[in-house]
Amino acid sequence: MDGLPTTARASERMTSDRLERSTDDCAVFPRAPQSALSFTSFCFAWMFAMLLAVPVEAQFGDSRDKVGVTAVASTQEVAPGGDLPIAITFTIAPKWHIWTTETAVLPEGMVAFDGAIFTALALPEIDGQPANAPGTEMHLKFVKWPAVHGATADLGEGEQTYGVYEGTFTVYVPMTIAAGATEGTRTLTLIASFQTCTDRNCMAPAEVELTIPVTIKRGASSGTLPTEFANFDANVFGAIRGGTAASDVIQFDVFGFDFTIDPNGSGFFLLLLVAALGGALLNFTPCVLPVIPLKIMGLAKSAGNHRGRMLYLSAVMSAGIVGFWMALGLTITSISGFSSTNQLFQYPLFTIGVGAIIGVMAIGMTGFFTIPLPQFLQSVEAKHDSVLGSFLFGIMTAVLSTPCTAPLMGAAAAWAVLQPTDTVLMVFASIGIGMAMPYIILSAFPKLVSRMPRAGAASELIKQSMGLLLLAAAAFFLGSGAASWLVEPPDAPAKWYWWCVAAPGVAAGAWIFIRTMQITRAPLRRIGWGILGAIIVAISVTIGVTQSSHGPVRWILYTPARMDAALAAGDVVVMDFTAEWCLNCKALESTVLYSTAVAELLNSEGVTPIKVDITGNNELGNEALRKAKRATIPLLVIYAPNGTEVFKSDAYTPQQVIDAIAAAKQVVK
């Protein structure tokens, strides 16, 4: 669709300040030249520099006489939730230039003129708030400016090269439309301010008001981008969804051990290693643990085979894991509105579908009764000793990992989604390689699993018990998917399904206890396996009791108004990002936030605990997550009463939370 050019309406607002200084002011400057001639030159140079800083319109003319500014929207129509880049083209007359932006990074050898009227883009305001229509947001922090040129001049400090913009160039302003934006035509406004100069004089600074009409319409497609967008990098919208600048140093905080990585240069390879370590740790999260016994049993069953065959099948499984993570990274960079690894589980049908597949596999694995499995599910059953079975099992393992975020991985993934596609793929491939590495190691050393029983009653007992535990995992995904479907954000999702999760766990523990007594008379085996069965029963009952309740903390469910009200009341805000499908979130809540000391503090006066539950694809919750500059959960953010972020982590201890709340209370509002 053709772009939409707009007319640039010159704002009547002009800089009207006048410089009222005399040459006597030169006498107060330090290190003034000693000779009369040099002293006079110094004064004239200083006055000229000041005139450049705040020029007089009557003397030098209007900067708009030498600069043309136009705006082009990428499309005339955009759907709610869509992205809308805007191209602003500056056409500067020959031999003239405008100053850079105030935050521009200058090449070596260039300097910024202290008195410059820097080029800037701004939104008009009404009563201190952006005047543009609700549901539309221009992300000025992510504007892409052109390369800096050098202009040589003597502005009182000797001849130097100053950073400027010149010629014709295009500035790209990314804009997003809220998913809930109402349909209709909007007139968006943007103000460009600048000052034109040569190496000898400057014109008065000016502002140009740009109006950009756009129609918000459901089902609208972006079409073909106009020629003005030939150099536009759409990856900027990944940065916007991630909520942080691509050049930021990456902060890591793992249970009190914090460090930073500069991803530039050699630091990028260190980041890949950290991402791989985070991927390896995914295997120990509650999301993946249920399927690890399946792989170990499969390896144990084939441990007597040729080691090369085991390594080959593990490599195929690893290819499935890595391939899924790379596909997920490519999806994040390609699809507008998709920005995080665990976002798949915000869609109830996906969560329920995963639960159904695991449930059918679990029923077939227990062997209590037989259900004919479809061919594609038979390929992913417990033995999975075929090439296709190993590859599909790798994909399934990676899929199950996405609701959880391992330590180290959250910050690495959040940074990665801001980068170009090749960088995203490298980081996500590293996560996949790290996740696959334990299976490669087990295959390389078959003796690590060779003690697992391969046949007989003991083998069947392990298989049946693992099948029941896998059925508990299926109940979790089915229940959390149903809760996502039924919840109306920001209301809390239902928790009844946790008893459906606990029931197969109780059955697994009880079956281990009963069958152990039947198949062996050895006292040590009876005691050991009997205790294991009792522990599984106790853990399952505890899960049912604790997770079906709302816990000891009096949470307030997040809305922006409730957040603002808590800060306005002078409270410290403890914001917990969570979801029903996030098992890591549940683990941190139970062990950290619901510990006696922390729970009492969260319920105390002057502290407001706010829960941001994104179970049902909560748009307000997702927006809060983006503002927190993260793309994954779990996440805990603590704000001081003045809104300053004091603490942020996805892996934290009770003492860290206590100390952060104390520090937040010390911040002056």
FILO-755443 format. One record per residue (C-alpha): x, y, z. Coordinates in nm, 2 decimals, always signed. Layout:
<atoms>
     east    north       up
        X        Y        Z
...
</atoms>
This chain:
<atoms>
     east    north       up
    +0.00    +0.00    +0.00
    +0.13    +0.34    -0.08
    +0.28    +0.55    +0.19
    +0.09    +0.86    +0.31
    +0.29    +1.18    +0.27
    +0.19    +1.47    +0.49
    +0.23    +1.84    +0.48
    +0.46    +2.01    +0.73
    +0.29    +2.29    +0.91
    +0.53    +2.53    +1.05
    +0.46    +2.59    +1.42
    +0.43    +2.95    +1.53
    +0.63    +2.87    +1.83
    +0.98    +3.02    +1.79
    +1.27    +3.06    +2.02
    +1.25    +3.43    +2.12
    +1.52    +3.45    +2.37
    +1.77    +3.73    +2.31
    +2.13    +3.74    +2.42
    +2.19    +4.05    +2.62
    +2.56    +4.05    +2.70
    +2.83    +4.31    +2.67
    +3.19    +4.26    +2.57
    +3.28    +4.34    +2.93
    +3.16    +3.98    +3.01
    +3.47    +3.86    +2.84
    +3.68    +3.98    +3.13
    +3.53    +3.72    +3.37
    +3.63    +3.42    +3.15
    +3.93    +3.22    +3.29
    +4.26    +3.21    +3.09
    +4.17    +3.51    +2.87
    +4.44    +3.60    +2.62
    +4.69    +3.85    +2.75
    +4.76    +4.08    +2.44
    +4.50    +4.34    +2.34
    +4.47    +4.18    +1.99
    +4.42    +3.83    +2.11
    +4.19    +3.96    +2.38
    +3.97    +4.13    +2.12
    +3.97    +3.82    +1.90
    +3.87    +3.61    +2.19
    +3.57    +3.84    +2.28
    +3.45    +3.84    +1.92
    +3.48    +3.47    +1.89
    +3.29    +3.42    +2.22
    +3.01    +3.65    +2.11
    +2.98    +3.47    +1.78
    +2.96    +3.14    +1.96
    +2.68    +3.27    +2.18
    +2.50    +3.40    +1.88
    +2.51    +3.05    +1.73
    +2.37    +2.91    +2.05
    +2.07    +3.15    +2.07
    +2.05    +3.33    +1.73
    +1.84    +3.63    +1.66
    +1.58    +3.57    +1.39
    +1.58    +3.93    +1.26
    +1.96    +3.91    +1.21
    +2.00    +3.56    +1.05
    +1.66    +3.46    +0.92
    +1.45    +3.14    +0.97
    +1.60    +2.79    +0.97
    +1.30    +2.67    +0.78
    +1.42    +2.87    +0.48
    +1.70    +2.62    +0.43
    +1.54    +2.29    +0.55
    +1.24    +2.10    +0.41
    +1.07    +1.84    +0.64
    +0.81    +1.58    +0.53
    +0.66    +1.28    +0.69
    +0.55    +0.95    +0.53
    +0.36    +0.67    +0.71
    +0.44    +0.32    +0.60
    +0.07    +0.25    +0.53
    -0.27    +0.43    +0.52
    -0.44    +0.16    +0.73
    -0.31    -0.04    +1.02
    -0.47    -0.31    +1.23
    -0.51    -0.29    +1.61
    -0.19    -0.43    +1.77
    +0.01    -0.35    +1.45
    +0.34    -0.17    +1.39
    +0.35    +0.16    +1.20
    +0.69    +0.30    +1.11
    +0.70    +0.67    +1.01
    +0.97    +0.81    +0.78
    +1.07    +1.18    +0.83
    +1.28    +1.32    +0.55
    +1.50    +1.63    +0.60
    +1.62    +1.81    +0.29
    +1.89    +2.06    +0.38
    +2.02    +2.32    +0.13
    +2.38    +2.29    +0.00
    +2.65    +2.43    +0.23
    +2.41    +2.43    +0.52
    +2.37    +2.18    +0.81
    +2.18    +2.12    +1.13
    +2.32    +2.01    +1.46
    +2.30    +1.64    +1.57
    +2.08    +1.52    +1.84
    +2.19    +1.57    +2.20
    +2.26    +1.20    +2.25
    +2.43    +1.13    +1.92
    +2.75    +0.92    +1.93
    +3.01    +1.12    +1.75
    +3.29    +0.96    +1.55
    +3.65    +0.99    +1.69
    +3.78    +1.34    +1.62
    +3.45    +1.52    +1.63
    +3.31    +1.72    +1.91
    +2.97    +1.86    +2.00
    +2.92    +2.24    +2.02
    +2.81    +2.32    +2.38
    +2.59    +2.61    +2.26
    +2.41    +2.41    +1.98
    +2.04    +2.40    +1.94
    +2.03    +2.02    +1.90
    +1.79    +1.85    +1.65
    +1.51    +1.68    +1.83
    +1.17    +1.51    +1.77
    +0.89    +1.55    +2.03
    +0.52    +1.49    +2.07
    +0.29    +1.79    +2.14
    +0.15    +1.79    +2.49
    -0.17    +1.90    +2.66
    -0.15    +1.95    +3.04
    +0.18    +1.77    +3.04
    +0.06    +1.46    +2.86
    +0.11    +1.36    +2.50
    -0.17    +1.50    +2.29
    -0.18    +1.21    +2.04
    -0.48    +0.98    +2.04
    -0.50    +0.70    +2.30
    -0.40    +0.36    +2.17
    -0.12    +0.50    +1.96
    +0.24    +0.53    +2.08
    +0.54    +0.68    +1.91
    +0.86    +0.53    +2.05
    +1.10    +0.83    +2.03
    +1.37    +0.65    +2.22
    +1.41    +0.41    +1.93
    +1.43    +0.67    +1.65
    +1.69    +0.58    +1.39
    +1.90    +0.89    +1.30
    +2.15    +0.91    +1.01
    +2.52    +0.90    +1.01
    +2.70    +1.20    +1.16
    +2.89    +1.44    +0.92
    +3.17    +1.67    +1.02
    +3.17    +2.05    +0.98
    +3.49    +2.24    +1.05
    +3.47    +2.58    +1.21
    +3.63    +2.81    +1.47
    +3.37    +2.89    +1.73
    +3.61    +3.05    +1.98
    +3.81    +2.74    +2.08
    +4.02    +2.71    +1.77
    +3.93    +2.52    +1.45
    +3.74    +2.20    +1.53
    +3.52    +1.95    +1.36
    +3.17    +1.95    +1.49
    +2.91    +1.68    +1.45
    +2.62    +1.78    +1.22
    +2.36    +1.64    +0.98
    +2.36    +1.76    +0.62
    +2.21    +1.68    +0.27
    +1.90    +1.47    +0.24
    +1.84    +1.20    +0.50
    +1.55    +1.00    +0.65
    +1.48    +0.95    +1.02
    +1.27    +0.65    +1.11
    +1.02    +0.68    +1.40
    +0.86    +0.34    +1.51
    +0.50    +0.36    +1.62
    +0.28    +0.09    +1.76
    -0.10    +0.06    +1.78
    -0.25    -0.09    +2.10
    -0.43    -0.43    +2.05
    -0.74    -0.28    +2.20
    -0.74    +0.04    +2.00
    -1.07    +0.14    +1.86
    -1.11    +0.16    +1.48
    -1.13    +0.50    +1.31
    -0.91    +0.77    +1.16
    -0.65    +0.94    +1.38
    -0.44    +1.25    +1.31
    -0.10    +1.20    +1.47
    +0.13    +1.50    +1.53
    +0.50    +1.52    +1.57
    +0.72    +1.82    +1.62
    +1.07    +1.85    +1.47
    +1.30    +2.12    +1.61
    +1.64    +2.22    +1.46
    +1.88    +2.50    +1.37
    +2.05    +2.55    +1.04
    +2.40    +2.68    +1.01
    +2.70    +2.72    +0.79
    +3.06    +2.73    +0.90
    +3.02    +3.11    +0.95
    +2.67    +3.18    +1.07
    +2.34    +3.03    +1.19
    +1.97    +3.10    +1.14
    +1.71    +3.12    +1.42
    +1.60    +2.78    +1.55
    +1.26    +2.66    +1.44
    +1.00    +2.40    +1.50
    +0.80    +2.22    +1.23
    +0.47    +2.05    +1.31
    +0.41    +1.73    +1.11
    +0.06    +1.58    +1.09
    +0.02    +1.22    +0.99
    -0.34    +1.08    +0.93
    -0.38    +0.71    +0.98
    -0.68    +0.48    +0.98
    -0.70    +0.20    +1.24
    -0.89    -0.09    +1.08
    -0.92    -0.45    +1.18
    -0.78    -0.69    +0.92
    -0.56    -0.42    +0.76
    -0.23    -0.55    +0.62
    +0.09    -0.35    +0.59
    +0.13    -0.42    +0.21
    +0.45    -0.30    +0.03
    +0.66    -0.04    +0.21
    +0.71    +0.28    +0.02
    +1.06    +0.36    -0.12
    +1.13    +0.59    +0.18
    +1.16    +0.27    +0.39
    +1.43    +0.10    +0.19
    +1.68    +0.13    +0.48
    +1.43    +0.07    +0.76
    +1.52    -0.21    +1.01
    +1.20    -0.38    +1.13
    +1.39    -0.54    +1.41
    +1.34    -0.22    +1.61
    +1.00    -0.34    +1.70
    +1.16    -0.64    +1.87
    +1.35    -0.39    +2.08
    +1.03    -0.20    +2.16
    +0.85    -0.52    +2.27
    +1.16    -0.61    +2.48
    +1.15    -0.27    +2.63
    +1.52    -0.19    +2.64
    +1.78    -0.03    +2.41
    +1.98    -0.27    +2.21
    +2.31    -0.13    +2.32
    +2.24    -0.17    +2.70
    +2.49    -0.37    +2.91
    +2.31    -0.69    +3.01
    +2.24    -0.73    +3.39
    +2.23    -1.07    +3.54
    +2.11    -1.15    +3.90
    +2.10    -1.52    +4.00
    +2.01    -1.57    +4.37
    +2.23    -1.27    +4.48
    +2.51    -1.34    +4.24
    +2.50    -1.04    +4.00
    +2.72    -0.95    +3.71
    +2.70    -0.77    +3.38
    +2.81    -0.85    +3.03
    +2.88    -0.60    +2.75
    +2.76    -0.79    +2.44
    +2.98    -0.59    +2.21
    +3.30    -0.75    +2.07
    +3.44    -1.04    +2.26
    +3.16    -1.00    +2.53
    +2.92    -1.15    +2.28
    +3.09    -1.49    +2.29
    +3.07    -1.48    +2.67
    +2.70    -1.41    +2.63
    +2.66    -1.72    +2.41
    +2.82    -1.93    +2.68
    +2.59    -1.79    +2.95
    +2.29    -1.85    +2.72
    +2.41    -2.21    +2.68
    +2.44    -2.25    +3.05
    +2.09    -2.12    +3.10
    +1.97    -2.37    +2.84
    +2.13    -2.65    +3.03
    +1.97    -2.54    +3.35
    +1.63    -2.56    +3.18
    +1.65    -2.94    +3.22
    +1.62    -2.89    +3.59
    +1.31    -2.67    +3.59
    +0.97    -2.82    +3.68
    +0.86    -2.79    +3.31
    +1.12    -3.04    +3.17
    +1.18    -3.27    +3.47
    +0.87    -3.49    +3.39
    +1.02    -3.60    +3.05
    +1.38    -3.66    +3.16
    +1.31    -4.00    +3.30
    +1.16    -4.10    +2.96
    +1.49    -4.02    +2.79
    +1.70    -4.19    +3.06
    +1.49    -4.50    +3.03
    +1.53    -4.49    +2.65
    +1.90    -4.46    +2.69
    +1.92    -4.74    +2.95
    +1.72    -4.97    +2.72
    +1.97    -4.92    +2.44
    +2.28    -4.89    +2.66
    +2.40    -5.23    +2.54
    +2.39    -5.12    +2.18
    +2.68    -4.96    +1.99
    +2.78    -4.63    +2.14
    +2.79    -4.47    +1.79
    +2.42    -4.55    +1.75
    +2.34    -4.39    +2.09
    +2.54    -4.08    +2.00
    +2.37    -4.05    +1.66
    +2.02    -4.07    +1.81
    +2.11    -3.82    +2.08
    +2.25    -3.59    +1.81
    +1.92    -3.62    +1.62
    +1.73    -3.54    +1.94
    +1.96    -3.24    +2.00
    +1.89    -3.12    +1.64
    +1.52    -3.12    +1.74
    +1.58    -2.92    +2.05
    +1.81    -2.66    +1.87
    +1.58    -2.65    +1.57
    +1.28    -2.56    +1.78
    +1.47    -2.28    +1.97
    +1.59    -2.14    +1.64
    +1.24    -2.15    +1.50
    +1.12    -1.98    +1.81
    +1.38    -1.70    +1.77
    +1.29    -1.66    +1.40
    +0.92    -1.63    +1.50
    +1.00    -1.36    +1.75
    +1.18    -1.15    +1.49
    +0.93    -1.21    +1.21
    +0.58    -1.18    +1.37
    +0.46    -0.86    +1.51
    +0.33    -0.89    +1.87
    +0.52    -1.21    +1.94
    +0.81    -1.13    +2.17
    +0.90    -1.39    +2.43
    +0.98    -1.76    +2.47
    +0.69    -1.84    +2.70
    +0.43    -1.64    +2.50
    +0.31    -1.96    +2.33
    +0.15    -2.07    +2.66
    -0.06    -1.75    +2.68
    -0.27    -1.90    +2.41
    -0.51    -2.16    +2.57
    -0.54    -2.38    +2.27
    -0.17    -2.43    +2.25
    -0.14    -2.52    +2.62
    -0.44    -2.76    +2.61
    -0.30    -2.92    +2.29
    +0.03    -2.99    +2.46
    -0.15    -3.13    +2.76
    -0.36    -3.36    +2.54
    -0.05    -3.50    +2.36
    +0.13    -3.56    +2.69
    -0.18    -3.72    +2.84
    -0.22    -3.97    +2.56
    +0.14    -4.06    +2.58
    +0.12    -4.10    +2.96
    -0.18    -4.33    +2.93
    +0.00    -4.55    +2.68
    +0.31    -4.55    +2.89
    +0.14    -4.67    +3.21
    +0.02    -4.99    +3.04
    -0.28    -5.02    +3.27
    -0.50    -5.02    +2.95
    -0.42    -4.97    +2.59
    -0.52    -4.68    +2.36
    -0.43    -4.71    +2.00
    -0.19    -4.42    +1.94
    -0.17    -4.22    +1.61
    +0.14    -4.29    +1.41
    +0.31    -3.96    +1.50
    +0.26    -4.02    +1.87
    +0.39    -4.37    +1.85
    +0.71    -4.22    +1.72
    +0.76    -4.02    +2.04
    +0.68    -4.29    +2.30
    +0.92    -4.39    +2.57
    +1.16    -4.60    +2.36
    +1.20    -4.33    +2.09
    +1.49    -4.53    +1.94
    +1.42    -4.42    +1.58
    +1.55    -4.12    +1.40
    +1.21    -3.96    +1.37
    +1.12    -4.05    +1.73
    +1.44    -3.89    +1.86
    +1.39    -3.58    +1.66
    +1.02    -3.54    +1.76
    +1.11    -3.61    +2.13
    +1.37    -3.33    +2.11
    +1.11    -3.09    +1.98
    +0.86    -3.20    +2.25
    +1.13    -3.15    +2.52
    +1.20    -2.80    +2.40
    +0.83    -2.71    +2.38
    +0.78    -2.82    +2.74
    +1.07    -2.59    +2.85
    +0.91    -2.27    +2.71
    +0.68    -2.20    +3.01
    +0.99    -2.19    +3.23
    +1.29    -1.96    +3.23
    +1.61    -2.09    +3.38
    +1.85    -1.87    +3.57
    +2.07    -1.67    +3.33
    +1.85    -1.74    +3.04
    +1.58    -1.47    +3.10
    +1.82    -1.17    +3.07
    +2.00    -1.32    +2.77
    +1.67    -1.39    +2.59
    +1.54    -1.05    +2.67
    +1.85    -0.89    +2.52
    +1.84    -1.11    +2.22
    +1.49    -1.02    +2.10
    +1.62    -0.66    +2.05
    +1.89    -0.76    +1.80
    +1.90    -0.83    +1.43
    +1.78    -1.18    +1.31
    +2.12    -1.34    +1.29
    +2.21    -1.24    +1.65
    +1.87    -1.37    +1.77
    +1.93    -1.70    +1.60
    +2.28    -1.74    +1.75
    +2.17    -1.67    +2.10
    +1.86    -1.89    +2.08
    +2.07    -2.17    +1.92
    +2.31    -2.14    +2.21
    +2.02    -2.19    +2.45
    +1.91    -2.50    +2.25
    +2.27    -2.64    +2.25
    +2.30    -2.60    +2.62
    +1.97    -2.77    +2.68
    +2.07    -3.07    +2.46
    +2.42    -3.11    +2.61
    +2.32    -3.33    +2.91
    +2.17    -3.59    +2.67
    +2.48    -3.59    +2.46
    +2.69    -3.65    +2.77
    +2.46    -3.94    +2.88
    +2.49    -4.10    +2.54
    +2.87    -4.06    +2.53
    +2.89    -4.24    +2.87
    +2.64    -4.52    +2.87
    +2.75    -4.65    +3.21
    +2.58    -4.35    +3.37
    +2.24    -4.51    +3.29
    +2.33    -4.87    +3.25
    +2.22    -4.95    +3.61
    +1.86    -4.87    +3.53
    +1.65    -5.19    +3.50
    +1.58    -5.27    +3.14
    +1.32    -5.55    +3.18
    +1.11    -5.73    +3.44
    +0.88    -5.62    +3.71
    +1.11    -5.34    +3.84
    +1.13    -5.19    +3.49
    +0.76    -5.20    +3.45
    +0.71    -5.04    +3.79
    +0.94    -4.75    +3.69
    +0.77    -4.71    +3.36
    +0.42    -4.71    +3.51
    +0.52    -4.46    +3.78
    +0.68    -4.23    +3.53
    +0.36    -4.26    +3.32
    +0.15    -4.15    +3.62
    +0.38    -3.86    +3.69
    +0.36    -3.77    +3.32
    -0.02    -3.78    +3.35
    +0.02    -3.52    +3.63
    +0.21    -3.30    +3.39
    -0.07    -3.35    +3.13
    -0.33    -3.24    +3.39
    -0.12    -2.93    +3.47
    -0.11    -2.82    +3.11
    -0.48    -2.90    +3.05
    -0.58    -2.73    +3.37
    -0.37    -2.41    +3.32
    -0.50    -2.40    +2.96
    -0.86    -2.41    +3.08
    -0.78    -2.15    +3.34
    -0.64    -1.92    +3.07
    -0.95    -1.97    +2.86
    -1.19    -1.89    +3.14
    -1.01    -1.60    +3.31
    -1.11    -1.24    +3.24
    -0.80    -1.02    +3.31
    -0.71    -0.88    +3.56
    -0.92    -1.13    +3.76
    -0.73    -1.42    +3.92
    -0.75    -1.75    +3.73
    -0.92    -2.05    +3.88
    -0.70    -2.29    +4.08
    -0.92    -2.60    +4.12
    -0.73    -2.79    +3.86
    -0.43    -2.83    +4.09
    -0.61    -3.12    +4.26
    -0.63    -3.29    +3.92
    -0.25    -3.25    +3.90
    -0.20    -3.39    +4.26
    -0.42    -3.70    +4.20
    -0.19    -3.88    +3.95
    +0.11    -3.79    +4.18
    -0.06    -3.95    +4.48
    -0.14    -4.25    +4.26
    +0.22    -4.28    +4.14
    +0.36    -4.27    +4.50
    +0.10    -4.52    +4.63
    +0.17    -4.75    +4.33
    +0.54    -4.74    +4.40
    +0.48    -4.83    +4.76
    +0.24    -5.12    +4.69
    +0.42    -5.28    +4.40
    +0.76    -5.26    +4.58
    +0.61    -5.47    +4.86
    +0.48    -5.72    +4.60
    +0.78    -5.77    +4.38
    +1.07    -5.78    +4.63
    +1.14    -5.91    +4.98
    +1.47    -5.74    +5.02
    +1.44    -5.51    +5.33
    +1.66    -5.23    +5.20
    +1.48    -5.21    +4.87
    +1.14    -5.21    +5.04
    +1.25    -4.94    +5.28
    +1.41    -4.72    +5.01
    +1.14    -4.75    +4.75
    +0.87    -4.74    +5.01
    +1.00    -4.41    +5.15
    +1.03    -4.27    +4.79
    +0.66    -4.36    +4.73
    +0.56    -4.19    +5.06
    +0.76    -3.88    +4.97
    +0.59    -3.86    +4.63
    +0.24    -3.89    +4.80
    +0.33    -3.62    +5.05
    +0.47    -3.38    +4.79
    +0.16    -3.43    +4.57
    -0.08    -3.36    +4.85
    +0.12    -3.05    +4.95
    +0.10    -2.92    +4.59
    -0.27    -2.97    +4.59
    -0.32    -2.78    +4.92
    -0.08    -2.49    +4.86
    -0.14    -2.43    +4.49
    -0.52    -2.44    +4.51
    -0.51    -2.17    +4.78
    -0.43    -1.80    +4.73
    -0.14    -1.81    +4.97
    -0.05    -1.59    +5.27
    +0.01    -1.27    +5.08
    -0.28    -1.03    +5.02
    -0.21    -0.96    +4.66
    -0.36    -0.68    +4.46
    -0.42    -0.78    +4.09
    -0.24    -0.54    +3.86
    -0.40    -0.25    +3.67
    -0.21    +0.07    +3.59
    -0.46    +0.27    +3.81
    -0.39    +0.04    +4.11
    -0.02    +0.07    +4.06
    -0.04    +0.45    +4.04
    -0.26    +0.46    +4.35
    -0.01    +0.26    +4.55
    +0.28    +0.49    +4.45
    +0.06    +0.80    +4.52
    +0.00    +0.67    +4.87
    +0.37    +0.65    +4.93
    +0.40    +0.27    +4.94
    +0.68    +0.05    +4.82
    +0.54    -0.16    +4.53
    +0.65    -0.53    +4.50
    +0.54    -0.64    +4.16
    +0.53    -1.02    +4.09
    +0.50    -1.12    +3.73
    +0.35    -1.47    +3.71
    +0.11    -1.71    +3.53
    -0.06    -2.03    +3.60
    +0.14    -2.21    +3.34
    +0.47    -2.08    +3.48
    +0.60    -2.35    +3.72
    +0.92    -2.15    +3.80
    +0.69    -1.87    +3.92
    +0.51    -2.11    +4.15
    +0.83    -2.24    +4.29
    +0.96    -1.89    +4.37
    +0.63    -1.78    +4.52
    +0.62    -2.09    +4.75
    +0.98    -2.09    +4.86
    +1.06    -1.71    +4.87
    +0.75    -1.48    +4.86
    +0.54    -1.71    +5.09
    +0.82    -1.77    +5.34
    +0.71    -1.63    +5.68
    +0.95    -1.33    +5.69
    +0.88    -1.21    +5.33
    +0.50    -1.27    +5.35
    +0.48    -1.07    +5.67
    +0.67    -0.79    +5.51
    +0.46    -0.79    +5.20
    +0.15    -0.76    +5.41
    +0.29    -0.48    +5.63
    +0.20    -0.11    +5.62
    +0.38    +0.09    +5.36
    +0.42    -0.20    +5.12
    +0.18    -0.29    +4.84
    +0.22    -0.64    +4.68
    +0.09    -0.64    +4.32
    +0.05    -0.95    +4.12
    +0.08    -0.92    +3.74
    -0.09    -1.25    +3.62
    -0.05    -1.29    +3.24
    -0.22    -1.63    +3.23
    -0.50    -1.52    +3.00
    -0.29    -1.32    +2.76
    -0.34    -1.02    +2.98
    -0.26    -0.72    +2.76
    -0.21    -0.48    +3.05
    +0.01    -0.73    +3.22
    +0.22    -0.78    +2.90
    +0.26    -0.41    +2.87
    +0.38    -0.38    +3.23
    +0.63    -0.66    +3.15
    +0.76    -0.47    +2.85
    +0.79    -0.15    +3.06
    +1.00    -0.36    +3.31
    +1.23    -0.43    +3.01
    +1.19    -0.80    +3.02
    +1.03    -1.06    +2.78
    +1.00    -1.36    +3.01
    +0.87    -1.46    +3.35
    +0.92    -1.52    +3.64
    +1.01    -1.17    +3.73
    +1.00    -0.97    +4.05
    +1.04    -0.59    +4.04
    +1.04    -0.36    +4.35
    +0.97    +0.01    +4.31
    +1.03    +0.29    +4.56
    +0.74    +0.53    +4.64
    +0.87    +0.78    +4.38
    +0.85    +0.51    +4.11
    +1.23    +0.44    +4.10
    +1.31    +0.07    +4.02
    +1.52    -0.06    +4.31
    +1.53    -0.43    +4.24
    +1.46    -0.66    +3.95
    +1.54    -1.04    +3.92
    +1.41    -1.37    +3.79
    +1.60    -1.57    +4.05
    +1.61    -1.43    +4.40
    +1.63    -1.52    +4.77
    +1.42    -1.41    +5.07
    +1.70    -1.19    +5.20
    +1.73    -1.01    +4.87
    +1.36    -0.92    +4.87
    +1.38    -0.81    +5.24
    +1.69    -0.59    +5.17
    +1.54    -0.44    +4.85
    +1.22    -0.34    +5.03
    +1.42    -0.18    +5.31
    +1.63    +0.01    +5.04
    +1.31    +0.12    +4.86
    +1.18    +0.27    +5.18
    +1.49    +0.49    +5.21
    +1.43    +0.65    +4.87
    +1.29    +1.01    +4.91
    +0.97    +1.05    +4.73
</atoms>
